[in-house]
Amino acid sequence: MKPIIVSQASAWPGIGCIVVSVFCLSMSDALVKYISDDVGIWQLYVLRALLASPLLGLVLGRRGVVRLGWALRRRWVLVRTGLLMAMWLAFYAALPTLTLSMAAVALYTSPLFIALFASWWAGERLSAGGWWGIALGFAGVVLILRPGTTHFEPTVLLPLLAAVCYALACVVTRVHCRDEAPLVLSGAMNLGFLCLGAAGCLWMLLQGPLPVGGATPSFLTAPWRSLPADTWWLLAGLAVLFVLASSTVAKAYQAAPAALIGVFDYAYLIFAAVWSWWLFDATPDMPTVLGMVCVGVAGGIVWRCAPGGLRPAGITASREPISRSPTCGQGQV
């Protein structure tokens, strides 16, 4: 496959978009945790999608809605949406039997898969230094989350499956959905969440009412319920964050090499630590700070060693194929 040619200037918008995206995602996840006692995941998906739909319709306009209808007929748009739905379903299915830290560490192996799939599928080959940067970023994730020692659980494969699905969705965005408007991809994803949430609510309805005196329903098994007024405002905020996050992440992987953007995806953990401190009074300790430093250094290493000469040496677009040199700093275009 012919490598994707990337200009040096295009890396900056891509990195900016992924930082905005993970900022919105981390805030969204913090708010979901904040209201998780009031609303179940399936009801959340349905209500967030319904609240986001008018906003998406407004920003898309009539022409954008028509483009969304045409996009839903395209195979790779549907594949991307399905992969993202599978990612979230696999991740949340693992939480009842795994600790959140273990599941999150498994999920954040995704940049490794992104780099692997981008090298194989898009011709975006990292140098040895770039792979060391990704490994350092993953080490920073482990330092931040510090999963406890546990016996092996087969369900640990579920968040690993989620990481693979996310990585494939990112590379599909890069290779096959580069010409789709980010808001159109966001609209397709919103419809996917609506369908997934509706299917989950229907499944819960078919299960019948919970037995009296039974176990308290979890986030995954909570039935449809009435919500307090404050929760509705937070759901409206989640709808806005969803539109921003889903559109900017699509733009990020359209604009810059997937391996590079995948490493900056680790910034999610830094923002999550800030929200934890602000909303839940969880102050980051020294290993967490050290992990954040590792993530930052990893991003710099991959920036330096990224394919296509993406270092900030200038803004002149490259006209040559991406370098395949195995040594960092050599053979850059």
N, C-alpha and C positions, 0 to 999 in steps of 0.2 A: 504494500500500500504506500502511496506517495505521502511523505510526511507533510503535516500541516505547517505552513509557513507563518511565522509570528513576527510582528514588528516589535521593536524594543518599547515603543511608546504604549503599545496595547497592554503591557503587563500592569502598568499603574492603575488603569480603570478596573481591571480584573481583580487585583488585590484589594482595591478600595471596596469593590462590590462584595467580596467574600467577607471582609471585616464588618461591613454594614449588615450582611446577612446573619452572621453568627452572633452579632450583637442583638439583633431582633429575635433570633432563635433562643438565645440564652435567656433574654427577658421573658419571652413567651413561655419557656419551660419553667421558669421560676414562678410565673403567674399560674401555670397549670398546677404546679405543686401547691401553691397557695390556696387554690380553690378545689383541690382534689377531694376534699371531704364533702363538697356540696354537689358535685356533678361527676358522673362516670365518663369514661373515655368515649363510648359510642355516642352518648348524648352530646358531649363536647364537640366531637367531629361534625355532627349534624348541625348544631347551632352555630358553630364558628363558620362553617361553610355557607350557611344561609345568610349570616350577617355579612360575610365577605362578598357575597355575590353582587349586591347593589353597588358596593364600592368598585368592584372589578368592572361591572357594567358601565359605571360612570367614567372610569379612566380609559376603558377600551373604546367606548363610543360605538355607534352603529357599525362602522366599518370593522372595528376590532372584534366585535361580537361575531360578525360574519367570518372573519379570519379564524376565530376560535372554532366555529362550526366546521370550516374546512380542515383545520389542524387536527380535529378529532377523527378525521378520516385517514390521517397519515399513520402508517404503521409505527414509525419510530417515536412519534409523540405518545402514542398509546403504550409502547414498550417502556418509555421513560416513566410515564405515570404509574404503570403497573409495578415497576421496580421500586419506586418510592413508596407505594402502598405496601408492598411486601416487606420493605425495610422496617417500616413502623410497626407492622403487625408482628413480625418476628421479634423485634426488640421488646415490645410490651408483653408478648407471650412469655418471655423469659423471666420477667421481673418477679412473678409469684414464687419462683424456686431459686432465684439467684439474688445475691446482694446487688444493690444498684451500682456499687463501685466495680464489682466483677463484670457486670453486664456492660458498663460504660467503657472499661478498659478493652473489652473484646470489640465493642463497636468502634472505638477509636484506633483500631488497626486499619481502618478504611484508607488513610493516605498511602499505606504500603500497597494496598490493592489498587488504588488509583494509579500510582506510579507504574505498577506492573501492567495493568490493563492499557494504560496510555502508551507505554513502550511497545506493547504487542499490537495494539489496535490502531493507534494514531501515529505511530512512528516518532513519539516524543520521548527519546531515550535520554535517561539521566546518566551522568558520569558517576564514577565511584564515589566522588565527594558528595554528590547529591544524595546517593543512597545512605551515606553516613549521616547526612543531615536529617533524613527521614527517620533513621534509627534513633538519633538524638532526640528528635521530637517525640517519638514514642516513649523513650525513657523518661522524658519530662512528664508525659501523661501518667506513667506508672508512679512517679514521685508524687504527683498531685493527688491521685486517687488512692494509691497504696492499698490495693486489695488484700484482704486478710487471707491467710492460708486456709484453704478448705479442701475437702475431698472432691475429687472430680465429679462433676454433674454433667450428664449428657446434654442437658439444656444449655450448657455454655456454647454449644454449636449454634444456637438460635441467634444471639447477638453477633456471632461471627458471620452467619448467613446475612444478617442485616447489614454488616459492614461490606460484604461482597455486593449486595444489592445496591447500596448507596454508591459504591465505587463504579459499578456498571452504569448506573443512572448518570453519574457525572461524565463518564467517557462517552456515553450515548449523546448527552447534551453537547459535548465538545465536537463529536465527529458527525452526527446526523441531524442535530437540531440547531446548528449555528445560525441558520437564517430565519429561525422562528423568533417572533417578538417575545421578549421575556414575560410580558404581561399575558400573552397568549398561553405560554407554558404554565404560568401561574394559574390561569383560569382552568386549564385542563387538570392541574393538580387539585384545585379546589373542588371540581366536579368528582374527582377520584375520591377525595376525602368524604364528600357527601354520600357517595354510593357505599363506601366502606362503612361509614357510620350508620347509614340506614340498614345495611345488612346486619351489622352488629346489634342494632336495636330490635330488628325483627327476630334475630336469633334469641335474644334475651326474652322477648315476648313469648316465643314458642316454648321456652323453658318453663314458663309459668311463674307464679309468685314464689318468693323464697319461703322456706318453711319457718314457722314461728320458733324462735329460740335457736335458729341455725346460726352459722358463722356470719359475721358482718361482711357484707359484700365488699369486694375490693374495687380498685379503680377500673379493672377490666370487667367485673361482673355486676357493677352497680346498675340497677334498672333506671328507667326514665323517671324523673322526679321534678316537683316544682322547685323553683330556684328563688333565693332572696334577691331583692332589687340590686344590691351591691354586686352580686355575681354577674348580673346581666351587663353592667357597665364594664366589668373586667372581660367578659366575653366579647364585647364590642372592641375593646382594646386588643384582644387576641386576634380578632379578624383583621384589624389594620396591620398588626405585626406579621400575620401570615402573608398578606399581600406583599409587604415590603421584603420579607425574608425569601419567599419563594421566587419572586421576580429577580432580586439581586443575585441569588445563588445561580440562577440560570444564566444571567448576564456574565457573571464571573467566569464560569466554565466555557462560555462562548468566546471570551476576550483573551484568555491567557492559557498557557499549558496546564493541563489537568494536574500534573504532579506538583507544580509550583503552588497552585491554588489549594490543593489538598493539604499541604503543610500549613498554610495560613488558616485553614479550617480549624487547626488546634487552638486558635485564639478564643474559640468558644469556651474553653476551660478557664481562661483568664476572666472573661466576662461573667461566667457562672460563679466564680469565686467572689467577685464583687457583689453580685446579686445576693449570694448566700450571706455575705457580711451585712448587707443593707437590710434585707427583708427578714432574715432568720438569725441575725446576730452571731454568725459563724465566722470568726476572724481567722484568716489564713495563717498557718504556722510556717516555720522556717522551711520544712521540706516542700510545702506548697509553693512558697516564693522561689525556691531553687528550681522547682519544676517549671514555673513560669519563665525563668531565665533560660532554661534549656529549650523551651518552645520558641522563645524569641531568637536565640542563637541558631536554632535549626532552620527557622525561616530565612535568616540571613545566609546560611550555607547553601540552601537550595536555591535562593535568589542568585547567588554567585555562580552556582554550577548548573543552573537551569538550561534546558536545550534552547537553541536559537539565539544565544547571546543576549539574554534578557537583563544583564547587568545595566545599571543606569549610567552608561557611558555616553549616551546621546539619545536622540529620538529619531534618527534616520531609520526607516524601515529596511529590514533585510530582504534581499531578493533571492537568497540562496537557501537550499534545504537546510534543515536542522542538522547540526553537527552530531556525528555518531562517535566522536572521540571518547575513549574510555577514561581519559584523564581530565580531572577538573582543571579548567582554565586553559586547556589546549584545544585547538581546532574550533574555537568559538567563531561564529560568523558575525 
